[in-house]
Amino acid sequence: MPIPQWLADGIAKLAQRGPGSAKNDSEIAFAELPATLETVTIPTRHGDVSATLYLPQEGAAGRAVHINLHGGGFVLRHPEQDDPICRYIAAKAGVTVVNVDYDPAPQLRAPGSIEQALDVTRWAASADRDWDGSRLTIGGASAGGALAAGVARLALEEGGPSIRLQVLLYPPLDLTIPAKAKKGPGKEGFLVPLGPIFDTAYVPEVSRRADRLVSPAGPADTASIEGIAPAVVITGEKDILREEAVRYADRLAAVGALKEHVDVAGVGHGFNILGSPRELVVDVYDRIVGHIVASDENGDENDGEADAGAPDDRDA
């Protein structure tokens, strides 16, 4: 039986009132990496949003910028959970990272959150910023990865802003399939009871879950995505969202827009913030950094052409 919208909205709002992420002193917090933090307010068509800038040691001037969109099932508001990856990218790639505190559902439902993220991206791409907005990448984990994919799709359809790379870390990309139907042998189950709440709060009308911005890995989206920003897709072997991300990676590969598919063995959803070994997280983060740096060094990466040869689909 589907969960009623009023109940999903109520649970989502209660969850938002919960405490934020505690200060993470684990070895995957990367607290030893230097970062200068600044808070900014960014105007969007759906109201102002706050964002935290992670500035590299060299400063922002003349350097590239990366937009980060946090996870949380489209309903939770804890951008601080992405402090480790933002800190890592800023320090290792030498770019400014914009960690966005976007408005969650039910306060802002699809496609509003994607439009808000697009407006933030346009703000970051502006020549008015300290950094070089023409050298822009975007990414996110879980729901944040889905929003990043949506921004890349709108940028393709609307002729900009130019995005050199999209980083999609275990994203939900097909909301036409209920979470319980995604649970198979060897898959973890903690997202199964949460899926109906997240999906209903984010997209209450079931028919709208087939929209290209919500389910680009779903069967209804058959439009060409040729020319979309090149992508790195990262999946976890035990994640119930793995198969839809793989389908989207295949779709990207078909138009020459897949830089790498990293399929991490033995892990599930949220592995990089839920206590995976440091060496595993470092390997994944280093791959992300490598692609961000490469996209900055090779300005033609935003032409949608992937590296020659078959997609690199390796276990991490």
N, C-alpha and C positions, 0 to 999 in steps of 0.2 A: 504494500500500500504506500503510495507516495506521501511524503511528509508535507503537511499543509504549509503554505507560504508564511502564514502568521507565526507558526511554530519555529520554522527555520530562521526567520528574521529575529525572533525573540532570543533564540539560542545564540545566534551570531552576535547580537548586541551584548548579551551577557558575557560571552567569551571576550569581547573587546574590552570589557571592564576588568578583566583579569590582569594580574601583574605582568609587566614586561619581562623580557629576558634578563636574567640575573647576570652580573658581571662574570664573564667566563674566564677562569684562570687556568683552563686546561691547556694542554700542549698544542691544541688546534685553534687556540684563540689568537695566536700570532701577535700577542701583546708586545713582544720585543721589537716588532717592526715599527719604525718611526712614521708618524703621520701627523700633519697639522690639520686640525678640524675646524671648519667654519660652518655656521648655520645660515641658510639663505631662505628667502620666501620667493616662490615662483608663481606668477599669475597664470591661470588656465581658464578655459571657457566654463569650467565647473567649479571655479573658486580657487583661491590661493592654496598652495601646498608648501609644506616645509621640506627642506632637504639638507642633508649634511654633506659638505664637501670634504673629501680626503685629498689633501694636497701633497704632491710628491716633494721630496727634499729640495729638488731643484726649483720649485715654484711652478705656478701654472703657466706663466707667460710663454707663448710660442709652442706649447706642448699639446698633446691630444687629450681627449676627454672620453670617459666611459660612464654611461648611465646604468645604475643598478636598481632593479626593482625586486623588492623582497617577496618572499613567499608568505603563506598563511591562508591558503584556501580561498583567496579573494576576499576574506572577511576579517582576518586578524590584522592588527596594526602594530607590528613590532619590527621596524626597520633596523633596530639595534642588533637583531640577531645576525645581521649580515656584516657586522663590524669586522669579523676576521677576513672574509673574502675581499671586502672593500679595502681594508688595510693592506692586504697582500698584493692586490692589483696595483694600488697606488705606489707601493714601495718597489715592487719588482718590475712593473711595466713603465714606471715613471710617468704616469698620466694622472690627471685629476679624476677622481671618482665622485659622481653625484649620486648619493644614496637617497632615494626618493621616498618620502612618507605620503604615499598616495592615499586617496579616500577609498575605504573598503566598502563592500556590500554589507547590509542592504542600503546604506546611505547613498552609495553610488553604484549602480548596477551596470552590467554590460549593455552597450559598448562604452558607457561613460568613463569607466576607469581606463580603458584603452585610449580614448580621446584625451583624457587628462595626461596620460603618460606621453602621448604624442606631442601635446603642447609643451610639456617639460623638455622633450627632446628638441623641439624647435627653439625653445629658449636657450638650451645649451649649445645649439648650433649657430646661434646668432653671432655676428661679428662684434657685438658689444661686450662679449665676455673676455676675461683675461686670457683664457686658453684659446687654442685654434679650433673653433667649432666645425671646421670643414674636415677635421680628422676625428670623427666620432664613431664610437661603438656602443652597443647596448646589450644588456643581458639581465638574467634573473634566474632565480631558483623556484621551482614548483610554479605557483600561480604567477610569480614574477616572470618566469620564463614564458608563460603563455601570454602575458601582457607584452613582453618584448617582441614575441612573434607577431602579435597584433599590430604593434607600432611599425614593424618592418613591412607588414602587408599594406597598411595605410600609406606609408611613405612611398611604396611602390606605386600604388594607385593614384596618389595625389602629386606625384612628381617631386617628392622630397619631404623632409630633409635627407641629405645624403648620409647613408649609414654604411660604414665600411665592414662591419661584422656584427652578427647577432650571436649571443652565447645563450643557449637554451639548456638549462640544467634541470633534469628530470621534470619536464613541464607536462601539465595536463592539456592535451590537445584534441580530445574527442569527448565532449560532454554528452554526445548522443547515446553513449553506452553507460548504463548505471554502474556505480562503483562495484556493487556485488557481482556483476557479470564479468568484471575484470579480474576477479580473484581466481587464480588457477593454482595448480600444483607448484609448490616451491615459492609461492608469492606470500609476502607478509600481508596481514589483514587489518592493520590499524586504521587505514584510510577507508575501509569499507563502511563503517557506521558514520564516518564524517562526510563522505562523499555526498549523500543526499542533502545534508544541511548546506554544505558549500554550494552545490549546484543550484539549489532552490533559491538561496539568498542572492546568488550572483545572476542567475537567469531563471526567473520564476516560470516563464512560459516555456514548456517543454519543446514546442515547435521551434522556438528561437535558438535552441541549443545547437542546431545544425548550421547556424550562421558561420560564414567563413572566418570571422574574427574570433569566434569562440571555439570552433571545431575544425581547424584547417587540416586535421588528419581524418576527419569524418567523410563519409561517402558522398555527401551532398556538395562538397566543395570541389568542383571540377574545373574551375577557371584556371587559366595559365598563371603561374607565378614566375615566369621567366623574367629575369632582371632583378629579382628580390635580393636583398643584402645576403652575402655569403654567411654561412652559419656553422657553428660548432654545436653539436647535439651530444649531451652527456646523459646516459641512462644507467640505472642500477639493476642488476640481474634479478633481484627479488622484488622490485617495485611493481605494483599493479599498473602503473602508468607507462611501463617500459614499452609495451607493444605499440601504443599509439604514437609515442615519440619516434620509434623505429619507422613506422609508416611515414611519418612526416620527414624523417631523414631521407628515406627513399625518394620521396617526392622532391625534396631539395636536390638530391643527387641527379634526378632525371633532367633538371634544368641547369645543371652545372653549378649549383649554389651550395653544395655541401663541402666544407673544408675538412671536417673530421667528425666521425661518430665514435665517441668513446663509451664503450659498454663496460661498466665497472663490475667485475665478478664478485659475487658473494655479498653484495650490499643491497640495501633497500632505499626507500625514499628518505631524503634528508640526511643521507649518510655523512655529509661533510659538517653537519652541526650536531650530530647525535652520537659522537664518540668514536668515530672510525679512527684507526691508527694514523698517526701524523704522517707517516711516509706515504700512505695511500692518498690522503688529502693533498699533500704537497705535490704528488705526481699529477693529480687532476688540475690543481691550481696552476702548476707550471705549464701545462698544456694550454690552458686558457690564456695565461700571460703570453706564451709564445705566439699564439694566434693574434692577440691584440697588438703585440709589437710588430709582427709581420704585416698586419693590415696598415699600420702606421708607416712602415718603411716602404710598402708597395702600394702606392695610391691607387693603382688600377684594380685593387681587390674589390672595390665597390662596383665593378662592372658585372658582377654576377658570375664570373668565370671561376670555377674551382680549380684546384691543382690538377695537373694531368694525371690520368690513370684512375683506377678504381678508388672509391671512398675508403679511407683508412678506418676500419672497424675493428679495433683491438680491445682486448681486455686490459684494464688498468691494474 
